[in-house]
Amino acid sequence: MTELKIVDLTKEMVQSFNIVLGEDSQEIKAFAMEQSRKLATCLVRIGELSAKNEIDQETAQRMLEIEKLAVESVCLTISGLKQSSINNMLTTALTIVKPIVNSKLGWLLI
């Protein structure tokens, strides 16, 4: 099974952020890139811990939820986007990487 890679996951999520945000994406492009990288790092770390049987599904879901809340907070503070736009952005980004991540883990995280 292929390894989860931060660069690949980040690229996929940034593309989805740009699609969802449209013209607004230029305003927060740097932040979207950084937040995508943080989400990707979290997902890769969960994958690493899962491979070593050092994390269970419930803990992994809590880790991801914490990271999602952090991304929401940054986006709300920096960009002034509406909560619904940020939720849509995160949902879309995670939906894009969902098959890759869930397949790697062997259980549903996203």
KARA-V589867 format. One record per residue. N is the residue number from 1. RES is the residue in one small letter. PHI is phi in whole degrees, -180 to 180 (* if undefined). OMEGA is omega in whole degrees, -180 to 180 (none if undefined). NEAR is the number of other C-alpha atoms within 8 Angstrom. Layout:
BEGIN
<<N | RES | PHI | OMEGA | NEAR> <N | RES | PHI | OMEGA | NEAR>>
END
This chain:
BEGIN
<<1 | m | * | -178 | 3> <2 | t | -71 | -179 | 4> <3 | e | -85 | 174 | 5> <4 | l | -73 | -179 | 12> <5 | k | -123 | -178 | 8> <6 | i | -57 | -177 | 10> <7 | v | -60 | -178 | 8> <8 | d | -66 | 180 | 8> <9 | l | -65 | 179 | 13> <10 | t | -60 | -179 | 13> <11 | k | -58 | 180 | 9> <12 | e | -62 | -178 | 11> <13 | m | -70 | 178 | 13> <14 | v | -61 | 178 | 12> <15 | q | -59 | -180 | 8> <16 | s | -70 | 176 | 12> <17 | f | -58 | -178 | 14> <18 | n | -62 | 179 | 10> <19 | i | -66 | -177 | 7> <20 | v | -67 | -175 | 9> <21 | l | -83 | 179 | 10> <22 | g | 57 | -178 | 7> <23 | e | -63 | 179 | 6> <24 | d | -64 | -175 | 7> <25 | s | -64 | 179 | 11> <26 | q | -64 | -179 | 6> <27 | e | -65 | -175 | 7> <28 | i | -120 | -175 | 10> <29 | k | -56 | -179 | 9> <30 | a | -63 | 179 | 6> <31 | f | -69 | 178 | 8> <32 | a | -61 | 179 | 11> <33 | m | -62 | -179 | 10> <34 | e | -65 | -179 | 8> <35 | q | -69 | 175 | 9> <36 | s | -63 | 179 | 13> <37 | r | -63 | 179 | 12> <38 | k | -65 | 177 | 9> <39 | l | -62 | 179 | 13> <40 | a | -62 | 179 | 13> <41 | t | -61 | 177 | 9> <42 | c | -61 | -179 | 11> <43 | l | -64 | 178 | 11> <44 | v | -66 | 179 | 11> <45 | r | -62 | 176 | 8> <46 | i | -60 | 178 | 10> <47 | g | -61 | 179 | 12> <48 | e | -65 | 180 | 8> <49 | l | -65 | 179 | 10> <50 | s | -64 | -180 | 11> <51 | a | -61 | 179 | 8> <52 | k | -94 | -176 | 7> <53 | n | 56 | -180 | 7> <54 | e | -105 | 180 | 7> <55 | i | -148 | 175 | 10> <56 | d | -104 | -175 | 8> <57 | q | -61 | -178 | 9> <58 | e | -63 | 179 | 6> <59 | t | -66 | 178 | 8> <60 | a | -62 | 179 | 11> <61 | q | -65 | 177 | 10> <62 | r | -66 | 178 | 8> <63 | m | -60 | -180 | 9> <64 | l | -66 | 180 | 11> <65 | e | -63 | 177 | 8> <66 | i | -61 | -180 | 8> <67 | e | -66 | 178 | 11> <68 | k | -62 | 178 | 10> <69 | l | -64 | 177 | 8> <70 | a | -64 | 178 | 8> <71 | v | -62 | 179 | 10> <72 | e | -58 | -179 | 11> <73 | s | -61 | 179 | 8> <74 | v | -62 | -178 | 8> <75 | c | -64 | 178 | 12> <76 | l | -65 | -177 | 12> <77 | t | -72 | -174 | 7> <78 | i | -78 | -168 | 7> <79 | s | -97 | -176 | 8> <80 | g | 73 | 178 | 7> <81 | l | -66 | 176 | 8> <82 | k | -73 | 179 | 7> <83 | q | -56 | -179 | 8> <84 | s | -64 | 178 | 6> <85 | s | -66 | -180 | 9> <86 | i | -68 | 178 | 12> <87 | n | -60 | 179 | 9> <88 | n | -64 | 179 | 9> <89 | m | -61 | -180 | 12> <90 | l | -66 | 180 | 10> <91 | t | -60 | 180 | 8> <92 | t | -64 | -179 | 11> <93 | a | -61 | -179 | 13> <94 | l | -72 | 176 | 10> <95 | t | -64 | 180 | 9> <96 | i | -63 | -177 | 10> <97 | v | -94 | -178 | 11> <98 | k | -52 | -178 | 10> <99 | p | -62 | -179 | 8> <100 | i | -66 | -176 | 8> <101 | v | -68 | -178 | 13> <102 | n | -62 | 177 | 12> <103 | s | -64 | -180 | 8> <104 | k | -64 | -178 | 11> <105 | l | -73 | -177 | 11> <106 | g | 84 | 175 | 6> <107 | w | -152 | -175 | 7> <108 | l | -83 | 172 | 7> <109 | l | -105 | -175 | 10> <110 | i | -107 | none | 8>>
END
